[in-house]
Amino acid sequence: MEIKLLKNHTLGKQGDIVKVNYHRAKYLIAMGVALEQKQAKDDVEEIKTEKIVDNGSNTKKRATRKGKANPKP
């Protein structure tokens, strides 16, 4: 998420546009340090035209559930 800094901060100077993750951006906006930077129409069209290819290599494998250690009779 892109935000515009209203005050000098460790991320940059006043007026800079920086890209941070969603949670940090929401926190900085709530504290009054930054404003949300709106996306331009060109950026939105560019994102729509990109193809997303996912081969599943980054997905976490599910652990198999084991039986109880002391089952009741």
SEBAPA-165292 format. One record per atom (N, C-alpha, C, CB): x, y, z; atom name; chain; residue in one letter. Coordinates in Angstrom, 3 decimals. Atoms other than C-alpha are relative to their C-alpha. Glycine has a CB too. Layout:
BEGIN
PT          X          Y          Z   atom   chain   res
PT          X          Y          Z     CA       A     a
...
This chain:
BEGIN
PT          X          Y          Z   atom   chain   res
PT      0.851     -1.167      0.000      N       A     m
PT      0.000      0.000      0.000     CA       A     m
PT      0.900      1.235      0.000      C       A     m
PT     -0.970     -0.005      1.225     CB       A     m
PT     -0.797     -1.218      0.077      N       A     e
PT      1.345      3.425     -0.890     CA       A     e
PT     -0.643      1.083      0.861      C       A     e
PT      0.140      0.478     -1.469     CB       A     e
PT      0.475     -1.092     -0.855      N       A     i
PT      1.073      6.281      1.595     CA       A     i
PT      0.870      1.223     -0.214      C       A     i
PT      0.005     -0.415      1.494     CB       A     i
PT     -0.739     -1.253      0.093      N       A     k
PT      2.118      9.933      1.560     CA       A     k
PT      0.247      0.487      1.421      C       A     k
PT     -0.779      1.074     -0.850     CB       A     k
PT     -0.363     -0.419     -1.350      N       A     l
PT      3.982     11.094      4.663     CA       A     l
PT     -0.328      1.472      0.223      C       A     l
PT      1.488     -0.253      0.256     CB       A     l
PT      0.340     -1.371     -0.358      N       A     l
PT      2.657     14.234      6.366     CA       A     l
PT      1.071      0.637      0.883      C       A     l
PT     -1.344      0.036      0.708     CB       A     l
PT     -1.061     -0.469     -0.898      N       A     k
PT      5.580     14.491      8.805     CA       A     k
PT      1.264     -0.791     -0.292      C       A     k
PT     -0.415     -0.149      1.503     CB       A     k
PT     -1.246      0.752      0.122      N       A     n
PT      9.219     13.467      8.842     CA       A     n
PT     -0.117     -1.254      0.863      C       A     n
PT      1.237      0.869      0.427     CB       A     n
PT      0.116      1.278     -0.692      N       A     h
PT      9.466      9.824      9.869     CA       A     h
PT      1.209     -0.832     -0.377      C       A     h
PT     -1.336     -0.739     -0.360     CB       A     h
PT     -1.138      0.857      0.337      N       A     t
PT     12.007      6.990      9.825     CA       A     t
PT     -0.128     -0.586     -1.402      C       A     t
PT      0.130     -1.125      1.020     CB       A     t
PT      0.207      0.512      1.358      N       A     l
PT     10.457      5.863      6.524     CA       A     l
PT      0.395      0.999     -1.074      C       A     l
PT     -1.442     -0.390     -0.188     CB       A     l
PT     -0.346     -1.009      0.987      N       A     g
PT     11.171      9.165      4.795     CA       A     g
PT     -0.334      1.394      0.483      C       A     g
PT     -0.709     -0.276     -1.299     CB       A     g
PT      0.262     -1.392     -0.343      N       A     k
PT     10.739     12.927      4.738     CA       A     k
PT     -1.445      0.363     -0.307      C       A     k
PT      0.954      0.932     -0.757     CB       A     k
PT      1.348     -0.498      0.238      N       A     q
PT      7.541     14.939      4.677     CA       A     q
PT     -0.252      0.148     -1.499      C       A     q
PT     -0.216      1.346      0.719     CB       A     q
PT      0.354     -0.085      1.413      N       A     g
PT      5.795     14.661      1.312     CA       A     g
PT      0.414     -1.195     -0.830      C       A     g
PT      0.601      1.206     -0.579     CB       A     g
PT     -0.427      1.192      0.740      N       A     d
PT      7.481     11.407      0.280     CA       A     d
PT     -1.150     -0.998     -0.111      C       A     d
PT      1.217     -0.662      0.686     CB       A     d
PT      0.960      1.087      0.172      N       A     i
PT      5.369      8.568     -1.086     CA       A     i
PT      0.781     -1.298      0.166      C       A     i
PT     -0.732      0.070     -1.410     CB       A     i
PT     -0.704      1.241     -0.309      N       A     v
PT      6.464      5.241      0.387     CA       A     v
PT     -0.969     -1.168     -0.081      C       A     v
PT      0.656      0.067      1.400     CB       A     v
PT      0.815      1.204      0.092      N       A     k
PT      5.224      1.688     -0.055     CA       A     k
PT      0.274     -0.853      1.238      C       A     k
PT      0.304     -0.797     -1.320     CB       A     k
PT     -0.111      0.816     -1.212      N       A     v
PT      4.551     -0.242      3.177     CA       A     v
PT     -1.132     -1.021      0.002      C       A     v
PT     -0.045      0.889      1.291     CB       A     v
PT      1.063      0.989     -0.049      N       A     n
PT      2.425     -3.210      4.165     CA       A     n
PT     -1.286      0.615      0.558      C       A     n
PT      0.429     -1.204      0.847     CB       A     n
PT      1.327     -0.525     -0.310      N       A     y
PT     -1.286     -2.766      4.857     CA       A     y
PT     -0.140      0.406      1.462      C       A     y
PT     -1.051     -1.025     -0.343     CB       A     y
PT      0.178     -0.264     -1.427      N       A     h
PT     -1.144     -2.950      8.667     CA       A     h
PT      0.810      1.213      0.466      C       A     h
PT      0.398     -1.227      0.809     CB       A     h
PT     -0.816     -1.151     -0.368      N       A     r
PT      1.694     -0.462      9.015     CA       A     r
PT     -0.604      1.285     -0.566      C       A     r
PT      1.445     -0.181     -0.502     CB       A     r
PT      0.618     -1.165      0.629      N       A     a
PT     -0.046      1.910      6.613     CA       A     a
PT     -1.219      0.455      0.798      C       A     a
PT     -0.401     -0.318     -1.452     CB       A     a
PT      1.186     -0.350     -0.784      N       A     k
PT     -3.304      1.777      8.591     CA       A     k
PT      0.395      0.622      1.333      C       A     k
PT     -0.874     -1.240      0.235     CB       A     k
PT     -0.473     -0.549     -1.268      N       A     y
PT     -1.373      2.441     11.821     CA       A     y
PT      0.495      1.437     -0.191      C       A     y
PT      1.125     -0.882      0.585     CB       A     y
PT     -0.536     -1.337      0.244      N       A     l
PT      0.461      5.456     10.366     CA       A     l
PT     -1.107      0.992     -0.341      C       A     l
PT      1.028     -0.041     -1.128     CB       A     l
PT      1.133     -0.865      0.327      N       A     i
PT     -2.789      6.862      8.972     CA       A     i
PT     -0.773      0.342      1.266      C       A     i
PT     -0.929     -0.676     -1.034     CB       A     i
PT      0.726     -0.228     -1.255      N       A     a
PT     -4.497      6.444     12.355     CA       A     a
PT      0.760      0.957      0.921      C       A     a
PT     -0.246     -1.333      0.722     CB       A     a
PT     -0.814     -0.863     -0.863      N       A     m
PT     -1.595      8.216     14.108     CA       A     m
PT      0.154      1.409     -0.588      C       A     m
PT      1.384     -0.628      0.217     CB       A     m
PT     -0.068     -1.317      0.616      N       A     g
PT     -1.822     11.149     11.684     CA       A     g
PT      1.338      0.313     -0.640      C       A     g
PT     -0.306      1.033      1.011     CB       A     g
PT     -1.313     -0.191      0.605      N       A     v
PT      1.623     10.637     10.183     CA       A     v
PT     -0.088     -0.063     -1.522      C       A     v
PT      0.984     -1.054      0.518     CB       A     v
PT      0.056      0.222      1.436      N       A     a
PT      0.430      9.693      6.692     CA       A     a
PT     -1.434      0.053     -0.511      C       A     a
PT      0.634     -1.338     -0.352     CB       A     a
PT      1.269      0.080      0.698      N       A     l
PT     -2.395      9.805      4.158     CA       A     l
PT      0.097     -1.103     -1.033      C       A     l
PT     -0.373      1.354     -0.658     CB       A     l
PT      0.011      1.050      1.004      N       A     e
PT     -3.442      7.008      1.844     CA       A     e
PT      0.185      0.612     -1.376      C       A     e
PT     -1.305     -0.810      0.065     CB       A     e
PT     -0.266     -0.476      1.351      N       A     q
PT     -2.114      7.504     -1.664     CA       A     q
PT     -0.888     -0.784     -0.947      C       A     q
PT      1.511     -0.152     -0.381     CB       A     q
PT      0.911      0.665      0.927      N       A     k
PT     -4.776      6.736     -4.272     CA       A     k
PT      0.763     -0.478     -1.228      C       A     k
PT     -1.147      0.946     -0.411     CB       A     k
PT     -0.624      0.522      1.209      N       A     q
PT     -3.850      4.599     -7.262     CA       A     q
PT     -0.521      0.757     -1.216      C       A     q
PT     -0.269     -1.515     -0.145     CB       A     q
PT      0.398     -0.630      1.255      N       A     a
PT     -3.889      6.225    -10.659     CA       A     a
PT     -0.705     -1.033     -0.871      C       A     a
PT      1.230      0.605     -0.740     CB       A     a
PT      0.742      0.900      0.869      N       A     k
PT     -6.096      4.747    -13.376     CA       A     k
PT      0.948     -0.910     -0.772      C       A     k
PT     -0.878      0.794     -0.967     CB       A     k
PT     -0.971      0.797      0.742      N       A     d
PT     -3.026      3.543    -15.282     CA       A     d
PT      0.517     -1.162      0.847      C       A     d
PT      1.167      0.879     -0.463     CB       A     d
PT     -0.488      1.051     -0.886      N       A     d
PT     -1.809      1.579    -12.252     CA       A     d
PT     -1.013     -1.122      0.123      C       A     d
PT      0.322      0.567      1.377     CB       A     d
PT      1.052      1.005     -0.145      N       A     v
PT     -5.141     -0.200    -11.887     CA       A     v
PT     -0.104     -0.842     -1.260      C       A     v
PT     -1.351      0.667      0.307     CB       A     v
PT      0.058      0.742      1.253      N       A     e
PT     -5.236     -1.152    -15.573     CA       A     e
PT      1.208     -0.902     -0.152      C       A     e
PT     -0.093      0.954     -1.183     CB       A     e
PT     -1.222      0.778      0.099      N       A     e
PT     -1.662     -2.383    -15.364     CA       A     e
PT     -0.107     -1.258      0.856      C       A     e
PT      1.213      0.841      0.424     CB       A     e
PT      0.153      1.147     -0.895      N       A     i
PT     -2.508     -4.658    -12.441     CA       A     i
PT     -0.974     -1.008     -0.600      C       A     i
PT     -0.487      0.455      1.395     CB       A     i
PT      0.999      0.891      0.577      N       A     k
PT     -5.552     -6.087    -14.258     CA       A     k
PT      0.574     -0.808     -1.163      C       A     k
PT     -1.212      0.800     -0.467     CB       A     k
PT     -0.517      0.676      1.179      N       A     t
PT     -3.527     -7.013    -17.348     CA       A     t
PT      1.068     -1.033      0.340      C       A     t
PT      0.561      1.010     -0.963     CB       A     t
PT     -1.024      0.967     -0.371      N       A     e
PT     -0.859     -8.952    -15.442     CA       A     e
PT     -0.634     -1.348      0.279      C       A     e
PT      0.791      0.482      1.221     CB       A     e
PT      0.504      1.341     -0.274      N       A     k
PT     -1.355    -12.708    -15.378     CA       A     k
PT      0.683     -0.535      1.249      C       A     k
PT      0.235     -0.948     -1.210     CB       A     k
PT     -0.536      0.570     -1.235      N       A     i
PT     -0.918    -14.440    -12.058     CA       A     i
PT      0.162     -1.499     -0.215      C       A     i
PT     -0.934      0.303      1.231     CB       A     i
PT     -0.294      1.412      0.174      N       A     v
PT      0.769    -17.824    -12.279     CA       A     v
PT      0.426     -0.548      1.358      C       A     v
PT      1.109     -0.230     -1.090     CB       A     v
PT     -0.303      0.595     -1.299      N       A     d
PT      0.759    -19.968     -9.143     CA       A     d
PT      0.170     -1.503     -0.190      C       A     d
PT     -1.123      0.312      1.047     CB       A     d
PT     -0.236      1.434      0.133      N       A     n
PT      2.366    -23.386     -9.204     CA       A     n
PT     -0.145     -0.723      1.343      C       A     n
PT      1.391     -0.250     -0.581     CB       A     n
PT      0.241      0.630     -1.290      N       A     g
PT      1.638    -24.012     -5.508     CA       A     g
PT      1.257     -0.310      0.782      C       A     g
PT     -0.762     -1.245     -0.196     CB       A     g
PT     -1.244      0.323     -0.693      N       A     s
PT      5.276    -24.112     -4.439     CA       A     s
PT      0.115      0.705      1.346      C       A     s
PT      1.182      0.365     -0.868     CB       A     s
PT     -0.093     -0.742     -1.257      N       A     n
PT      4.755    -21.560     -1.648     CA       A     n
PT     -1.074     -0.391      1.009      C       A     n
PT     -0.088      1.473     -0.275     CB       A     n
PT      1.063      0.381     -0.922      N       A     t
PT      1.756    -23.268     -0.070     CA       A     t
PT      0.528     -0.962      1.048      C       A     t
PT     -1.174     -0.628     -0.755     CB       A     t
PT     -0.433      0.842     -1.108      N       A     k
PT      2.168    -24.948      3.276     CA       A     k
PT     -0.768     -1.317     -0.048      C       A     k
PT     -0.213      0.716      1.364     CB       A     k
PT      0.635      1.307      0.018      N       A     k
PT      1.472    -28.666      3.378     CA       A     k
PT     -0.712     -0.232      1.334      C       A     k
PT      1.043     -1.117     -0.276     CB       A     k
PT      0.752      0.285     -1.217      N       A     r
PT     -1.157    -29.791      5.873     CA       A     r
PT      0.612     -1.193      0.713      C       A     r
PT     -1.484     -0.264     -0.319     CB       A     r
PT     -0.512      1.106     -0.796      N       A     a
PT      0.010    -31.982      8.705     CA       A     a
PT     -1.115     -1.030      0.148      C       A     a
PT      0.509      0.491      1.397     CB       A     a
PT      1.012      1.036     -0.189      N       A     t
PT     -1.740    -35.312      8.991     CA       A     t
PT     -0.298     -0.121      1.476      C       A     t
PT      0.465     -1.362     -0.582     CB       A     t
PT      0.406      0.106     -1.390      N       A     r
PT     -3.710    -35.760     12.174     CA       A     r
PT      0.310     -1.405      0.497      C       A     r
PT     -1.506      0.332      0.170     CB       A     r
PT     -0.349      1.284     -0.582      N       A     k
PT     -2.381    -38.507     14.397     CA       A     k
PT     -1.082     -0.400      1.004      C       A     k
PT      1.400      0.057      0.680     CB       A     k
PT      0.989      0.492     -0.963      N       A     g
PT     -4.521    -40.657     16.679     CA       A     g
PT      0.321      0.497      1.398      C       A     g
PT     -0.055     -1.535     -0.013     CB       A     g
PT     -0.195     -0.451     -1.378      N       A     k
PT     -4.988    -39.826     20.350     CA       A     k
PT      1.006     -0.912      0.700      C       A     k
PT     -1.350      0.021      0.773     CB       A     k
PT     -1.032      0.761     -0.699      N       A     a
PT     -2.210    -40.933     22.699     CA       A     a
PT     -0.632     -1.022      0.935      C       A     a
PT      0.925      0.940      0.786     CB       A     a
PT      0.658      0.897     -0.952      N       A     n
PT     -4.539    -42.477     25.290     CA       A     n
PT     -1.495     -0.085     -0.332      C       A     n
PT      0.214      0.494      1.469     CB       A     n
PT      1.410      0.067      0.338      N       A     p
PT     -7.810    -43.425     23.632     CA       A     p
PT     -0.817     -0.673      1.084      C       A     p
PT     -0.184     -0.727     -1.299     CB       A     p
PT      0.876      0.589     -1.005      N       A     k
PT    -10.743    -44.267     25.867     CA       A     k
PT     -0.561     -1.319     -0.558      C       A     k
PT     -1.158      0.993      0.393     CB       A     k
PT      0.509      1.297      0.483      N       A     p
PT    -11.920    -47.895     25.678     CA       A     p
PT     -1.499      0.025     -0.259      C       A     p
PT      0.318     -1.094      1.007     CB       A     p
